[in-house]
Amino acid sequence: MNTPNMKWSRRQVLLATASLSAVAAGGLLFSSKSKAHTDTLLSAYEDARGDQYIGGLSLQDERVFGARVPMRAHGCAVHPTDPNRVLFFARRPGTQAFELDRTTMQARTVFTTEPGRHLAGHGTYSADGSLILTPEHDYERARGVVVVRDARNFAVVGEIDTNGIDPHEVAWMPGHESLLVANGGIMTHPRTFRRKLNIPTMDPSLCVIDAASGQRKEQWRLPEHLLSIRHVSMTSTGITAVGLQYEGEDKNKAPGIVALYRPAQAGQQARFSLLTAPAKELPKFQGYVASVAISEAHDLIAAACPYGNGVACWSISDERYLGFIAASETYGLSRVADGSILASQRDGTAYGLDESRLRSQFLKIASAQPIRWDDHWVATA
């Protein structure tokens, strides 16, 4: 890590990487197939009044739970040794992170970014839970950083340059020695909120970075620079589905919405390439992926296309396009313990993907308090 104020040694980093009130928003009505799930799906959401919450959905007892927070959150990270501790990160250009204690169902603000920086809505723990890493936009210097904090007191102990701007999501590669960073490539500034300031010259990239030294090991770009690289979902071997967002004016002409990264294995070189689909399918995607999920058990890549009203699917093994599952305003996707992929819709409903017949099996939320799920679900026990 390459900050002059570094407080952690290389050995410490390697050791770390190796190793308001509850809301009752009603029950869920499941199909018999869905009843088997016992996972918990964590997500931010808002209620009918527009108040913001962090929490999720328990599939075992069919309960929505949450605690109120002062601003909209986006993604979250579960502590690896204490799954009752969950960090949620503010949506860009927010600056705060919140911890939800699932035992007490209380939320607290745990840190605010340093001046001149904002969060991207994502983050991850080190393998032993001693560090929390967050991709952040250093908008005063127009660069991306992964900020490293001590997970006990959230003090900044280091940072890693992402070799790009607008880092959105970060994930550990197998072995927890390298980070995979999705640089969105888009320049923004809080003074203009979420306005995109550099579309003609935007420079998205996917980077593999050594976590201890900060050295860039790989950097990949797609031929079309208007495809912002934003979300990642990884298999146990490091194969990663990458969700894209097209910044061209005609969304029907987006060349694709998902790319696949394959790390070097068994004598084969690493590669990063766009997944293809028939031309007649491209308008269904509307050039935008809100979240992506990959399932080894089902040989499936799923990409949520909320503007196209559905989920696009590919095979991992041969990268073949499988088809499109129609379902309005689908945002969140998560792989649960048995390899199934579940999806959330902005209106508070949810469903499971039946990939054998490319259709949805709805999990309807019956509630006197309607909610709106945010863009991401994270599955945990």
N, C-alpha and C positions, 0 to 999 in steps of 0.2 A: 504494500500500500504506500502511496507516494505523497503523503502529506508531511510537511515539516513539523507538525505538532503531533506526530504519531506517538501514541502511548502504549501500543501493544507491539511486542516483538514478533518476528516471523514465526518463531516456535509457538508462541501463544495463539496466533491466528491459525496455524496448522492444527494445533490441538483442538481448538474450538470447532474447526470445520470438519475434523474427522469424527471424531466421536458424535340518573333517573330510575325508572322503575320498570319492572317487567310488563310486557304488553301481551294480553291474551287476545289474539286476533282471530280466534276460531279454529275449528278442526279441519281435517282433510278427509275427503272421501276417496279411497283408493280402489283401483282395480285389484282383483285377487293376486295378479302377478306382482303388483307393486307392494302388496302387504308384506312381502318377504324382506324388504329393505329395513335395516335398523340403523342406518347412518344418520348423522345430523348434517344438514346443509346450512352453512353459515353465509349470511348475506346482509348487506345494508338494505334498508327500505324506508319508505315514508308512508305516513298515514293520510287519511282523507283531508286533513287540515294542512298538510304539507310539512308536518313535523318530521324530523329525521331520527332514525333508529339504527342501531347495530344489533344484530341477533341472528335469527335464522329459523330453521324449520326442523323439528325432530320427526323423522319418519316413523319411529317406533311408537310414539304416543300421539302422533298426528297433531302436534302443537306448534304454533308459531310463537316465538319468544323474542324479547328484545329489550333494550334500554335506550333511552333518549339521549341524543348528542346534539351539540350546537350547530353542526354543519354537515353537509352531505358527505358520507363516506363512500368508498368504491370497492376496493379489494381488501383481503385480510390475510393474516398469517397465524397459524396455530402453533403454540409453543410445543417443541418436539417431545419434551418430557412431562409437560403438564398441559394436557389438552383443554383444561378448563380456563386457561389463559389464552385469549385471542386478541391480537392487535388488528385494528382497522385503520385504514389510511385515507385521509381526505382526498376527494376528487380534485384533479388539477383545475385551478391553481391553488388549492387549499394548502395550509401549512401545518395542520395539527394531526396527531395520531391519538387514537383512543384505545384503551384496553377494556375488554369485557371480561368480567369474572363470571363464568357460567355457574358457579356454585351459589353466588349471592345475587346474580343477575344485576350487578351494578357496573356502571361505566365510569371511567375517569380519563381525563386528558393526561397523557404521559410525556409528550414532548411537542415542541413547536420548532419548525425548521429555523436555521440561522438566517439572518437578514440577507436578502438577495436571492433566496432559493424557495422553491415550493415542491411539494410532493407530486407524484404521478398516480397515486392511488394504489400502489403495490409495494410489497416488501417481502422479505424472507428471513427466517432465523438461520443461524449456523446449526450444524447437526446436533451439538450438545446444548443449544439454547442459550449460550452465554452472550451471543452477539445478535443484533438485529441489523439487517442491511436494507436500505431504502434507495431506490433510484430517485434522483432529484435533479431539477433543472436549475442550474446556476445562471439565471437570466441576465445578470449584470455582466457576466463574462462570456455569455453565449456558449456554454459547454455543459455536458452531462456528467454527473458524478453519482457513484453509489456511496452513500454515507454509511459508515459503520459506527454503531452505538453499542455501548455496554448495556446488555438487556436487564441488568439489575437496577440501574439508575438512569439509563438512557442518555448518559454523557457521550458526546462524540469522541471516538478514539482513533478515527482514521477515515480516509476516503479513497476511492478508486476512480480514476478518470475513465469514462466509458468510451472514449475515442469517437464521440459524436455529440449530438444535441438531442434534447427531448427524450431521454431514456424513459421507457414506460414500464416494462416488466423485467424482472431479473429472476433467474432460476439457477440452482446448483446443478452442475453436471455430475454424473455418477462418480463417486469417490470424494465428492465435496472438496476438491482442490481448485476447480475452475468454475467461473460464473458465466452463464449465457445471458447476454444483455440485449434487449430489443431497443435500439435507438430509433425513435419515431422520425427524427430528422426535421421536425417542424419547430420553427422559432415562435415563441409566444412571450408575452410580458403581462404581468398582472394589471398594468395600467389600461391594457386593452382587453382584459379578462381572457377569453378563450379565442380571440381573433388570431388567425394564422397569418404570420407576417412575411413568410419567405417561400411561398408555394413554388414560384418559378425556379428557385435554387435549392429546394429542400433536399436533404441528403440522408435518407434512412439507411441503416445498416444493422446487421446482426453480428455481435462480437463474442468471442470466447476469450476470457481474461483470467490470468492466473490470480487467484484471490490473495495470495500472500505477498507477491511482488508488485501486483498491478500491471504486469506486462501483458500486452496484447498478444494472444497466440493465434487468433484467426479473426478476420473481418470479412464479411460477405455483403455484397450489394446485389439487388435484382436489376435486370436491364431497364425496367421502367422506374424512374426515380420518383414518380408520383404515387407509388405504393408505399404508404407509411407502415413501417414494421412495428407492431404494437403488443400483441399477446402471444404467449407461448404455453404449450402443454407437452410434457415430456414423458417418454417411456422409461422403463428401468435401465435400458441400454443407451439412453441419450438421444434416441430418435425424437425429433421435436417438430410438432405442428406449429406453424407461425401464422397468426391471424393478421390480416392486412386491411388497410383502409385507403381507398383510392381518392386522391385529391384532384383528379381531373374534373372538368365541368360536366361531361356527359357520362354519368355513372353506368349507362348501358354498355359503354366501351371499355370498361375496366378489364384489363387482360386476365385478371384472376383475383382471388381473395385469400388464398392459403398457399403458403410455401412450406416445403419440408426440408429440414436440416438432418442430414445423416452424418454422424461423426465417423472418423476413420476407424475401420474395423477389418480384421482378417485380411490385411493386405490391400484393402480398398481405401482410396483417398476420401476425405470428407467432402461433402457437396451440399449445396443449398440451391434449390430450384423451385420454380413455381409449379403448383399442381394445375393441371389443365381440366377443362370441361367443354362439352360441345358448345358451339357458338350460340345455339338457341337457348342454352341454359343461363348464359351470362346475365341477361336482364333480370333474372330472378334474384340475383345476389345483390344488386344495386351497389356494388363496389364497397361493401362495408361489413366488417366482422366485429361484433361486440365482444365475443368470447369464443374460445376454441377448446375442444377436449379431445384427447386421444386415448383409445382403449386397446391394449394389446390383446386382452381376452377375446374381444370381438373383432379384431383386425379393422378398426374403425377410426376415422378422423371425422369429427363433426365441427361445423362452423356455424355459429348463430348469425343470421342475417336479418336483423330486426326491420330494416327498411324494405327488404324483399319478402318479409313475412314467412320465414321458415328457416330450415337448417339444411345446409349443403353437406354431403357425405362423400368420403373417399375411403379407399382401402389403404392401409399402411403398407402391406406387403408388395403390391404391384402398382400402387399409386393410381389405381383406376377410379374414375368418377362413378359413384354408385347411384346418385340421384338426389332429389330434393324433397324434404318433408315439409309440407305446408302447415304453418301455424303462426298466427299473427303476433307481431312484436316480441319475438323470442330474443332474449338477451343473455341470461346466464346459462352456462353449461358446466356440468361437473361429472366426473367419473366416480362412481361409488365403489364399495369394496368388491362387489362381484363382477366389476368391469362394465356394468350398465352405465349409460349416460342419461342423466336427468336434466331437464331444461326448465327455466323460469320465463314467465311472460310479464311484461310491464304492468298488466292489469291485475297482478296478484295470483293468477292461476299458474299451474305447473303441469308438466307431463314427462313421461319416460319415452325414450326413443325405441321403437320396435324396428330395429335395423333389418330384420329378416323380410319385412314387408314394406319398409320405408313409410311408416305411418306413426302417428302419435297415440299414446295411451294416457288420457288426461287424469291428473290428480287435482280435482277441483277443491278450491278453498272455499268453504262455507263460512262466511264471517259477517257479523254486523258492523265490523270496522274494516272496510276495504283498505288494502295496502298496495303499494307499487314497489316491486322488487327492483333493486339496482342492477347493474350490469353483470355481476359475478356471483357465482356460488362456489364455495369451497367445502368439500366433503371431509368429514372427520367422524371418529367413533362417537 
